[in-house]
Amino acid sequence: MKASKQQKNREEQLFVSDAVLLTFRQLFPELDLSKVTWSWEVPYKIYEAEFEADDKEYEVEIAVTGQHILTEIEIESDQLPEAVRKSMRKTYPNQSVDEIERVEYSNGLVYYEIELEKGEKTREVFYREDGLFIGESEHF
């Protein structure tokens, strides 16, 4: 989603609290903070940090209290578990994969967020690690 000019100006002035930075540093101690782009995932409640490391794109969500919520890591299709791949092929047989993210929640759960395309239609589908379908959202 594209941010408005006003939103971009607010993001440029975003103050990241010490509690959030401490949590981020515990998760990624070696990462150069100048390579991180901070924004609001949920304004004034959840920060989002975006960066690249090890040739992968990352998004990390941290509450203003410093609680790590989740980490999304862009992965290649060959890293998708076979159970997810089978379930997806069965449910969406004629759609091409545009992007895959492994979503690691702080409670240990792992889901996969997969962007599929068919013609002009794009949808995101969500699966658990064991291949169980969670849901979808369509975009046009």
Rosetta blueprint (number, residue, H / E / L):
1 M L
2 K L
3 A L
4 S L
5 K H
6 Q H
7 Q H
8 K H
9 N H
10 R H
11 E H
12 E H
13 Q L
14 L L
15 F L
16 V L
17 S L
18 D H
19 A H
20 V H
21 L H
22 L H
23 T H
24 F H
25 R H
26 Q H
27 L H
28 F L
29 P L
30 E L
31 L L
32 D L
33 L H
34 S H
35 K H
36 V L
37 T E
38 W E
39 S E
40 W E
41 E E
42 V E
43 P L
44 Y L
45 K L
46 I E
47 Y E
48 E E
49 A E
50 E E
51 F E
52 E E
53 A E
54 D L
55 D L
56 K E
57 E E
58 Y E
59 E E
60 V E
61 E E
62 I E
63 A E
64 V L
65 T L
66 G L
67 Q L
68 H E
69 I E
70 L E
71 T E
72 E E
73 I E
74 E E
75 I E
76 E L
77 S H
78 D H
79 Q H
80 L L
81 P L
82 E H
83 A H
84 V H
85 R H
86 K H
87 S H
88 M H
89 R H
90 K H
91 T H
92 Y L
93 P L
94 N L
95 Q L
96 S E
97 V E
98 D E
99 E E
100 I E
101 E E
102 R E
103 V E
104 E E
105 Y E
106 S L
107 N L
108 G L
109 L L
110 V E
111 Y E
112 Y E
113 E E
114 I E
115 E E
116 L E
117 E E
118 K E
119 G L
120 E L
121 K E
122 T E
123 R E
124 E E
125 V E
126 F E
127 Y E
128 R E
129 E L
130 D L
131 G L
132 L L
133 F E
134 I E
135 G E
136 E E
137 S E
138 E E
139 H E
140 F L
